Amino acid sequence: SVQVWSDYLNVHLHPKSIYVIHQYMHDGDCGCLEAFGQGERLLQDPGCIEELEDRLHFYVEECDYLQGFQVLCDLHNGFSGVGAKVTEMLYDEYSGKGILTWGLTPVVSNVGILTVGFPPPPPDSQKNFYRLLNTALGIVHLSSHSSLFCPLSLSGSLGIK
């Protein structure tokens, strides 16, 4: 029975490396994590922060010589806020360690929308606005707490139309 994205993986992950945000699951009570502020607010919950710190310390204690961290984070949705808070936490707790952050954006296209004989559907301006705002806030916050920030996209526009 598939419940989360990691159930599709062929590689088995250590239970401490997966943290499920229950209120934003497909059947969660809050819907989509679509705004930067929603992601930031998630990590203001003391229980959430404590759980993440415990999981992080578990792996840090296993290291003989910790050189730094790599953070992969979506820029276009609320996970940019989650990533911003995580990199801020890493920056504060492990000053002097490198933080390499990859900001990921999707390819946005209208391919596959059948519009024969009909005008193309209007663009969802609110969704595009959220995507633009999340990307801008994510780039600013992630780059300020990272040693190196590298945006990644398969399109030339960072996923912004």
Summary of the structure (lengths in Angstrom):
residues: 161
radius of gyration: 17.8
end to end distance: 36.8
largest distance: 64.5
contacts: 425
relative contact order: 0.16
helix: 42%
strand: 12%
